[in-house]
Amino acid sequence: MSCTSPTSCVAVGTYSNAGTDQSLAMSWDGSAWTTAVVPSVGADDNFLESVSCVSATFCVAVGASFDGTKYQTLVATWNGSAWAVAVSPNEGPDANLLSSVSCTSATSCVAVGHYFDGPYTSGIKTLAMKWDGTDWTIIPSPNNNLGTDPNRLFSVSCVSPTSCFAIGSTGSGGIETLAMTWDGTDWTILLSPNPAAENYLESVSCVSSTECVVVGVGVDNSNVGSPLVLTWNGTMWTQLSVADVGTEDDMLSGVSCAASYSCMAVGYSATNGQDQTLAVSLTGPVPPSPDPVAPSFTG
């Protein structure tokens, strides 16, 4: 979901129609939600994963569509009254999927995801593309471990056309965090923490190039997940302490920061096989530390 004001929000997702997945989009005007038709690409599955709006009359949503043999990138744009499918490139000869998009203006957006370029254990690589107001073009994006393990990007947050932050995961055995920055020309992989046995980054939100919050889940050797919250100040990472709520699993899958040190993160907690919603908030400055654990997120 993306909001430009309390009376202008757009949400996207998927619904099933006679066994076929179709793109779903809804808009909020401050009093009610309204469903809008999103054109389908072909007769097979279409789904939207993410949306970014810069105004009530310009939004971009991304996902994938199935062409009968493989998934291809899907981009749709909203002009305030109707959705239209845009032409979008594909990097690999097999599946290409977009997971997230971030726009800073109607002429500057970045979308990320992953594509398949060979066997599952080594052929999944990062995918990134940009919008310049006219066309979508592929941005070459790096892969960790020399591309010998799967690499995926799940979320991107841009604060300007020359400053974006993308996160995801890498690895086929022990999953590790993956983070990279975009300066308008190149992507650069950052060394990122891996405090648990397996670590998954799910969402990022930046308010400036020196203030980003990243959330996900860290899984211990007993396969129990705990919330993973990291902040980036442009130089170093800080891990924030978040207390477990459930007895089996806790994870965070989305975060949004409205201003400096004002963020909400959401996910779920599990106890006795029952999942419950989980929401935590960041309410104060995070002191930088080379080996930090700061109790700044509260449920």
N, C-alpha and C positions, 0 to 999 in steps of 0.2 A: 504494500500500500504506500501511496505517496500523497502528501497533503501540501498545498501551497498556502492555505488559510484554514481557519475553523469551518468555513463553509464551502471548501473545495478540496475534495479528496477523490482519488481513484484507486480501486483495488482490482487485482487480476488473479486468475487462477484457472481451474479446469472443471468441467462438468461432463457427465456421461450421457450420451444420447444414443440409445439403441446399441449399446456396447462400444461405441466409438467416443473417444475423448475429444471434447471441443473446447476452444478458448472461451473464458468467461471474464467479463469486465463489468464493473459497477462504479457508479459515481455518486458522491455524497454532496448535497447542497446545503447542509446545515440542519436539515430537518428530516430527510428521507434518502434512502438508497434507491438508485434507478439502474436497472440492467441495460447495458448497451450491446448491440450485436457486433461481434468481431468476425470479419470474413474468414472462412476456412481456406486453407491451402490444400487442395485436393480433397479426396473423400475419406482419407484415413485420419489418424489421431493428430490433433493439434493441442498444444498446451502452452500456457504463459506462466512464467516463473517470477517475474519481477517487473516493476513499473517505476518510472521516474518522471515527475512533472516539474516544469519550471513556471507554469502559469495554468490558469483554468482552460486555456486553449492550446496547450502543447504538452503532450505526454508521450513517452515512448515505453512500450512493453516488449519484453523479449521472452523467448522460450524455444520451442522446436516443433516441427511438423514431420509426419511420417509420409514418405513418398511411395510406400509399398515395399521398399527393400531396406531403407535406412532412414534415420532421423536427420533432418537438415535444420539449419538455423531459421528462426522465425522472429521477425520484427514487425510490430504494428504501431501505428501512430494515431493519436487522438487530437482532433482540432477543436474540441469543445462541443461538437455535435455528432461526429461520426468517427468510427475507426477505419483505418485503411492499412493494408499489408504493404510493407516496403520491401524492396529488393535488398537481400542481404547475402554476403559471400559465405562460402564454406571453405575451411582450410584443408581438411583431410578427405580421402576418397570414401570413407565409411561414415559413421555417425558423427554429427556436429550438433552440440547442444549449448544454448546460452542460459546462464543461471541468474545473471544480475546485470543491471544497467544503471548508470548514473549520469544525469545531464546537468550542466551548469548554465546552459542557454539553449535556445532553439537551434543553434548551429554548432553545438558542442556536446556530444555524448560519448561515453565509453561503455562498452558491454563486454562481459567476460563469461567464460564457460570452459568447455573442454571438447576435444575431438578424438576420434579413434584413428590411429594410423598404424595398426598392426595388432599383434596379440594383446590380450587383456593385461598381462603382467608387465608389458613394456610399451604398449602402443597407445596409451592414453596420455595426451599432451594438453597443455594449457592453450586456451583460445582467447584472443582479444581482438576487438575491432572498434573503430571510432566513426562518428558521424560528424560531418563538416557542414551540414545544412543542405547538402546536395546528394552525397553518396556515403554509403558505408564501405569502409576499407579495412582489411586485415592489418592489425599491428603485430609484428613479430614479437612473441612473448617467450621468455626463457622457461626452462624446466629444471627442476632440482635433480640431483643424483645423475646428472648427464643424460637425463631422459630414459634411464634404464628401468625406472619404476613409474607407475601411474602418477600423473600430475593433474590436478583439477583446481579450477578457480570457482569459488562459490559466491563471492560477493565483491563489489567494488563501490568505492565512495570517492567522488571527485569534488574538490573545492574550487577548481579553476580548470581551464583547458590544459594547463601545464602542471597539474598536481592531482594525481589520483593514487589511491591505495587499494590494492586487491589482495584478497586472502583465499586460502583453500587448504588442500592437503596434498601430501606426497608420500609414496611408499606403498608396498604391497603386503609386507609383513607387519612390522610395527609402523603404524601410520604416524606421520610427523606433520607439524605445521608448515604452511607455505605462505609467505608474504612477499609482496613486491610493490615497488612504487613506480609511477609514470611521471616523467618530467616534460611531457609534450613531444618527446623524440624517442626515448628509449625506456624500457622496463628494466628495473634493477632488483634482483632478489635480495631480501634482507635476511640476516641470520635471525631466527625467531625461536622463542623458548619452547621446550617440550618437557613440562614438569611431570607428566604421567607416563605410564607405559605406552599408551596410545593417545594421540592428541588430534582433535578435529576442530578447525576453525570454521565457523558457519556464517558469520555476519560482521560487517565493519561499518562504522559511521565516523566521519571526520568533520570537524568544524573548522579546521585549518590544516596546513601542511605539517604542523607540529603538535597536533592534538587529535588522535584517533583512538577510538575504543573498539576492541575486537572481542567477540564472544564465541563460545563453542562448548566443547565438553572434553574433559580428560578422563580416560578410562584406566583403572588400575589393573593389577595382575589378576584380580578376582572378577574382572569384567564388570565392575561397578563404575558408573559414570558420575562425575562431579562437575559442577559449573566451572568453566574456564573463562576468565576475564582478564584481558591484557590491555594496557594502554601504551601508546607510542607517542613520544614527545619530539620526534624528529631525529633523535640521537640514540635513545635507548628504550627498552621495554620495561614495564612495571606490571607484575602480576598482582591482581587484587584478590583479596580473600572473600569468598562467598560461601556462607554456611549451607550445608546440605539440608534440604527439607524432607525429601523422601528417604526411605530406607533402602531402596534398590537402585534408583537412578535419578540423577538430576542433570539436565542439560539446558543450554540456552541456544536458541536458533535465530534470534533476531535482535538487533539493537538500533536505536535511533537517538541521536543527540540533537536537541533543538538549539543549544547554545553551549558555551564553555562550561564543562563540568555539570551539565544538566542532561542526563541520558536515562532512557528506560530500555531494559532488556527483557525479553520474554522467552519462554520455553515450556518445559514440563518437568514434573517430578513424579516418581513412581513409588508406590508403597503397596505391598501385597498384590501386585499385579494390576493395580488401578492407577491410571495416569491422571494427574491433576495439572491445571495450568500453573505456571510459575512466572512471577514478574519481580524484577529487582530494579532499584534505581541508584544512580550515581548522583550524589548531592554535594560533593565538595572537591577541592583541588587534590590532585594526586602527587605526592612528593616523589621525585625521581630517585631511584636507587638501583645500583647494579645487581642486587640480589633481593628484590623487594617483595614484600607481601603487605599490602595496606588494606585495612578493613573499611573500604570506602563504598562498597556496594551493599545495600540493605534490601531485604525482601519485604 
